[in-house]
């Protein structure tokens, strides 16, 4: 089945725009693919170092060119819930590789930081840049040139985009992404949010807040709300980088283990040594990227991917823009209600039919390109399934259920929750910004109110505690862009602004920073570009200026006469406190080199 004309038209314009860079990229992939086994180019000394710790049997196998060697890139650490399950994955993968007649080695580890731990803390200013560090760390592991394919163990916010950039940089290698899955359901997310608001208002203490947070984040796996981490897993599946049905199976279960074994064997099956060679650089094309964006909109996914997807696509020589993302949002209905866009979590979404149901609905409506290549083979239709455990411990797949298990969580296409995906580009005299409306009530999507100008998120919290915010306002939080301080997420503002909105005030946020992938009910014009530190107009706003945020109309304006605005200067505050402590001094080069948010906020050139 072919994609609808409007989807194909957007894809074609991306294809035309990308031709020069994509052509150069594919030429490089082809050149790197010429060797049947990369170890054949290594000297004896190189090779001896590469398999020095292997068993005698593996040394014999690796000394030739007929046995595939699988490189494992892992983001394991045992502090973070989403990555702790990866502890035993390498041994599982190695055993599965031997069963399949291959070998697997841990090629390298990459850092994995948690935005949940660093929210509102200095460490958050390293978060966005950690994506590029992850890509470079993975590249170091793969640069040993010992591998015929690679598997990538990653889940959360910057880890999967960084690993994807690395995989596409090594585009001649087949790549399979292996997730760990979400933690089981704990305290409902809406109840957690209520306790946060009560704490901010001084109505409950720290003990009650910590108890609620601990009941919500309680075990191994990703957080259960639909933020960037779970948006990542959806992207990897709908783009064909997971095996079908792998994304949302809980860790520590027999099915999770079976999926991991199967993914390792599949990676070995698609190397150049076999008959199904699938280099990821050729596999991922403009259609795959468009499928990912459509999936993001249909599920109400993370705003962070308006940055990450641009950088990920660029690693494959594909140029996408915010306008492409916005136009695809206009064409894609919202089919999922998962917190913060609803009360359910990802476990409820999965139980209702999950990605298999969603992908089938989108394919049947012509919103996805079916004729793509995936790690599973030709076409996306094989992903319209539900993975289950067979009697022999292997993975079996059944067609996704014909009907949603809960239409309040996962809707069929004719009963979409809203006609668009809810991500939109805003434009006006403040530049360009992104807004997510899927969780914002229609009556809250046009806000015109006086500006309250702040140069840090802490300043907003201080003003709230001082009782200075009980009114209509647009909080303008600036000098939070990638060049100013690494573009931290400002998720902690959600609680305060949500309280003001609940009190009946007209409230919005305008910032050159980011919000969490879980940004919700308060209209937030984020990623404002140009950022304040680069002379963007957001840096010229003064307290009391009227700001218009019109999500449906796509407008972001400060209602000040052009001649008055032109006479104002942008006064950059002292940002030296952002330049040291918690490792920030090591990232000075990133702040200097980083591209704008609408260009992927990358600190290095990719193509």
N, C-alpha and C positions, 0 to 999 in steps of 0.2 A: 504494500500500500504506500502510495507517495504522500509526501507532506502537502498540506494545504498551500494554496498559491501565496498567501501572505507570508507564511513561514519560509517558503522557498525563496521568495523575493528578498527577504532579509538575509538569508543564507548566501544568496548569490552576490549581494553587495559586499558582504564580508569576504567572500571568495575573491572578488575582483580587487578589493582594497588590499588584500593580503598577497596577491600574486608574486610581487618581487621577493618579499621576505620568505614566503612559503616555498617558492621555487628554490631559493638558495638553501633553505633548511633541508628540503628533500634531497637535494644533491649531496649534502653532507651525510645524511642518513644512508644514502646509497653507497657512498664511498666507504663508510665505516662498516657496512654490511658485507663487503666483498670477502672478508675472511670467514671461512667456515667455522673456525673456532679461534677465539681471540688469543688463546694460549700459544698458538702456532707462531706468533710474532715475538714471543718472549725468548730471551736467551736462556741457556741452562741455569745460569746464576739467578736470573729473575725467577724462573720457575721453581727452583729449589727453595728460595725464600718463600714463595707463595704457598707451597704445600709442606713446609718443614714440620708442622705439628700434626699432619694427617697420618692416618694409619697406613701401613705398608700397602694394603689393597687399594686405598684411595690414591696413594702416590702413583702407583702403576697406572691407574685409570686416568689421572690428571696429566700424566706425562705424554699421553697420546691426544688425539683430537676427536675421538669417537664417543666419549662419555660426556654428557652435558653437566656443567657445573652451575649451580644456582646460587647467586649472591643474595644474602639476606641483609636488608637495611632495616634496622630496628630503632624505635623510639622508646624502648622499655625504660622505665624507672619504677621504683616501688613506693614512691610518695604519692603519685597522682592516680586517681581511681581509674581513669580511662586507659592508662598505659601499663598498670601493674599486671593485667592479665597476659601481657606479652612475654612475661618472664620465661614461660615454658614453651613458647611457640617455636623457637629455633630447634629444640630437640625434636619436637613433633615434625617439623618441616624436614629435618635431616633424615629422620626415620622414613618418612614418606618418599623422600628423594631416592633413598636406597631401594625401596620397594619398586620404584619406577625405573630403576637402572641408572640412576644419576647420583650426583653428589651435591651437597649444599654446604656453604660456608657463610658464617656471619661476616659480611664485607665491612660493616661499620655501624656505629651507633650515631644517632642524631639527638640533639637536645629536644626536650618537650616541656614547655612551661605551661602553666595553667592560669588562664585569665581569671578564673574564679578565686585563686589564691592571691593574685596581684591586683585585683580591682581596687582602685583608689590608692594604690601603693606605688612607690617609685619604680619598682620592678616592672610595672605595666608599660613604662616607657621603652622597654626593650621588646615588647611583645610583637609588634608588627615587624620589626627588623629580624626577629628570630626566624621568620619565614625564609629570609634570604640566607641566614646562617645554616638553617636546616638543609636547604638546597646545596649549599657549598659543602657541608659536612658529608652529605650523601655522595656528592661528586668525588670527594677524596676517597671514600671507600671503594667506589666503582672504578676509580682511575687505575687500580692495579691491573685491570684488563685481564682478569682471570675468569670471567663469567660469560655464560651463554644466555642467561636471562636473569631477572632480578624480581624478588618479591619485596614489598614495602609494608612494614608493620607500623601503621599510624592511624590516628583517629581524630585528634582534636584540632583546635582552631587554626593555627598557623602550620601545624605539622603536615597535614595532608596537602595543602597548597605547595608547601616547600618541597615535599617528596615528589609531587607531580611535576614541578619545574625540573627537578633533578632527573626524573624518569624520562622526560621529553628531551632534556639535554643529551642524555644517552639514548637517543631515539632509535638506534639500531638494535637495542636489546628489547626483547619482549618484557613486559612489566605486568605483574598481577599485584593488586593491592589486597591486603588481608586485614579485615577489621577485627576488633575485639568484642564489639557489641555494647549495648546500653546496660546500665545497672538495672536491677529490678525496681519496680515502682515503690517509692517511699511516700513521705508526706506530700500530698498534692501540691502542685506548684502555686495554685491560687491561695492556698492556706499559708504557705511560706511567705508569699508576697504581702499578705495581710499582717503577719507578724512583723515583717520589715517596716511596714508603715507605722504600726503601733510603737515600735521601738524608736523610730525617727521622731514621733510625737511625744516621746517620753512616757508612754502609757504602759510599757512593759520594760523589763530590765535586760541586761546582757545575758543573764542565765537563760531566760525564756527564749531569747533570740538564738543563742547557740544551740539550744535543744531543738528548736525548729529546723535550723540549718542542718544539724546532724541527722535528723530524721529524713530530711530531703536528700542529702548527699551521704549515703549510708554504706556503700559497698563498692566492689569492683565494677568497672564499666563507665561509659559516658554518663553525664548528667542526662536526665530524662526529658528535659524540655527541648524544644526544637530551636536550638541556637546554631552556632556555626559548626560545632562538632558533628551534630546529627545531619545538618545540611551537607557537610562533607561526605558522609556515608551515602546519602541519596545521590550526590553528584557522581561518586565513583561507580555506583551501580548503573545509573541511567546513561553514563558515558561508556559503559562496557568494560570498566577496569576491575570490577569485582566479578566473581562468579555469580550466577543468578541466585537471588534470594539470600545473599550473605549478610546484608547490612545490619539488620536489627534483631539478630539472634543473641540472647544473653550470654555473657562469658561463663566459663566453668560448666558448660552443659555438654553432653555427648554430641549434640548436633553441631555446636560451635567447633569442637575438636574435629569432627568429620569434615566440616567445611574447610578447615585449615589444611588438613591432609590433602583434600581434593584440590585446593588452590595451588599447593606446591607441585602436585603432579601435573596439573594443567600448565603451569609455567614451563615445566620441562618438556611438555608435549609440543609447545609452540616455538621452540628454538630453531635455529637454522640447521641443526643436525637432523631434524625430522622433516615431515612433509607438510607441516602446517605453520611454517615460519610466519610470525606475526610481530614484526618490530613495532613498538608502540608509537614511534614517530610517524609511521605511515597509517597506523590504525586510527589514531586520533586526528580528525580533520575538522573542517568547518562545520560539518553536520553534527559531529559529536559534541562540539562546543555549544551549538544551538540547542541540542537536546538537553544539555546540562542546564542552560539558562531557562528553558521551558520548565524543566523539573523544579528549579528553584522557585519560579513564580507559582506553579501549580500547588506547591506545598507551603507557600508563605515563608520561604527560607531567609537566611541571614543576609543582612545588608553588607556584611564584611565581604561577601563574594562579588559585590560590584567593584571591589579592588582586586581581590584574589583572582577572579576569572580572567581579568585583563592580563595579569602577569603570567598566569598559567598558559593561556592561549599564545601569548607572545613567545613563550619558550618553544612552541612548535611553529613559529613563523606566521601566526594567525593574529590579525589586528581586529579587535573588537572595541567598541566604544560604549559609553554610557547610553547614547541614543539607541544603539542596537538593543541593549538590555531593556530600556524603557519601552521601545516599540514591541518587543516580544512580550513584555508584561501586559500591554494593551490587548494582545492577541490571545493571552492565556488565562483561562478562568481559574479561580482558587478552588481546589478540590479537597483540601485538608484543613482541619481545624485542630491544631496541636499547639499547646501553650508556647508562646504568649498569644497566639491567635485563637485559642480556645482553651477549654479546661483539661483536655486529654493530654497524655504524654506519649512518647514514641512507642512505648509498649502497647498502649491502647490502639495507636495507629497501625502497628504491625498486626495486632490481633484482628482488626477490622478488615484486613485484606492487604495492607501494607503496600510496598512498592510494586509487587506483581499486579495488583488490582489497578493501581494508579497508572502504571506504564501501559497497561492494556487500554484503559479509558483514553489516554492521550494518543496512543497509536490509532485507535479506531476513529478518533475525531480528526485525524490528520495533523496533529500538533507536533508530532515527532517524526524524525527521519528514521524510517524502518531499515533502510538499505545501508546501514553502517556496519563496520567491522568491529568485533568485540573480542575479548580474550576467550570467549566461548565459541566463536566462529562467526559466520555471516549472519547479519540481521539482528535486530533488537527484539523480535518477537519471542525468542527463547527466554527472555527476562520477565515474561508475563506469567510467572509461576510462583509457587510457594515451596520453599525447601523444607523437607522433613527427613527424619532419621529412618533409614530402612532397617529391616530385621537383622541384616548382617553388619550393621554399624556404619554403612555407607550412606551417602546423601541420595535421596530420591526426590523427584520433583513432580508436583501435581499442578494442574492449571489453577491460577488464582481464582478465588470464589467468584461465581457469577454475580452475586450481590454483596454489597458492603455489609460487614457485620455490625456496623453502627454508622448510619448516615449522618449523625451529628459530628462524627470525627472524620469520615472519609466518604465523600459524596461521589455518586456516578456523574458522568459528564452532564447529562440533562438537568441535574439538580445542583449545579455548582453553587458554592456559597456566595460568590460574587463574580462578575463577568471578567474581571482583570486580576492579575497577580498581585497588585498592590505595591510594586516598586516603581517609582517614577523619578524622572529627572526634573528638578526645579531650575528655572533660569530667570534672570532679572539683573538689576544693577548690582547685586551682590555677587554675581558670577553664576556658578553652577553648583548644585547640591543634589543629594539623594534623599528621598523620603520613602518610608515604608508605611503603608496605610492599612494593611490587612488586619491589624488589630485596633485601628483607630476608628471610632464611630463616625459615620458620615457628617454629623453635625459638628464634629471637632476638626474637620479637615480644612476649614478656612478660619484662620486666626489673624486678627489685626489688633495689635496691642502695643503699648510703649515698651521700649527696650530697657532691659536691665543688663548693663555691660559688666562682664566679669572676665578676669584673665586666668582663672583657675576654677576647678570644680569645688575646691575647698571653700572658696569665697562664697559660693552659692549656699553651701551647707551652713556657713557661719551666719549669713544673712537670714536664713530660715530660722536658725536657733534664736536669733535676735528678734524674731517676730516682724521682720521687715518685708515679707513677701506675700502678705495676705491680700492680694489684689490681682487684677489682670496683668499679665506681663509676657514678654518674649525674652527668655534668658539667652543672652548672646555670650557664649563661652568661647573665647578666641585664644589664639596662640597655643592651639592644641594640635596643629597640623604636623605632618611628618618631618618637616625641616625644623619646626620649633622645638618639639620634644618627643618625636617618634610616634605621634598620633595615637595616644592611649585611648582605650575605650573609656567612656564616661558613664558607664552603666549605673553608677551609684546616684546619678542625678535623677534617675527614673523614679525612685521612691519619693523624693521631695516634691518633684513636679507632679507626680501622681496624687499626692496629698492635696496640693493646691487645686488640681483639677477636680478632685472629689468634693472639694468645698464649694464648687460652683464657679470657679474662676476660669477665664479664657487664658490658656497657658500653652506655650510652645517653646521649643529649643532650637536655636540656630548655632551651629558650631563648625569649626574646621577640623574637629576631632572626629572620633568614631563613637558609635554606640555599640552595645553588645549585640550579638546575633539574636538575643532575646528581647530587643527593644520592642516596646509594646504600645500601650494605649495613649501615650502623649505624643502629639505630632512633633517630629524631630527632623529638621533640615540639617543633615550631617554631611561630612566630607566637603564642606564648602571650599571651592576652588576658584580663584587663587586663595591660598591661606593668608592669614594676617601677616605673618613674618615676611612674606614675599610682596607685601604692599597691597594685598587684597582689600577690597572695600569693606569687608567685615571689620578690618582694623580701624576704620574711620567712623564707625557707629558711635553715637554718644547716648548717654542715659536719657530716656524720654523720647528719642526718635521713634516714630511709629514704624512698625515692621509688619509687613504683610506676608504670611505664609499661606499659600493657596495650593493645597495638595492636588485637588482635582483639576484646577486650572494650570498647574505647572509653573506657578510664579513664586519668586522669592525676591522681595524688594524692601529697601528702606525708603520710606516716603519722605524724602528730602529733595529739595530742588537740585537739579544737576549742577548749577553754578556754585551753590553752597557746598555740595559734596566735593566738588573739584578743588575748592580752597582748603579743605581739611587735609591734614597730614596724618599719617599712621604712626603713632608713637609706640615704638617697640619697648616693652618693659624689660627689666633686667631678668634675663632667662638663665643666668649662670647657675642657679640652683638645679636646673634640669640637666646640667652637664657633668655631674659627678655624683658618686654614691650608688650603691647597688649595681655597679658595673657600667653605669651610663657613660663614664669617661672613655670606655673602650669602643663606644659606638659613635664617636664624634664624626668619623669618616662617613658613616651611613647617613647621619643628619645632613652632612654637606652634599652628598651625591644623590640623595633620594629624589625620585621623580614625583610629579604631582599625583594626587589620589586618583584622578581620572585617567592617568597613564599607568596605573598599577602600583604606584608607590614603591617601586623597586629601586634598590641602591646599586644595581649593576645592569649593564646592557646585556641583553640575551641573544639577539639575532645580529 
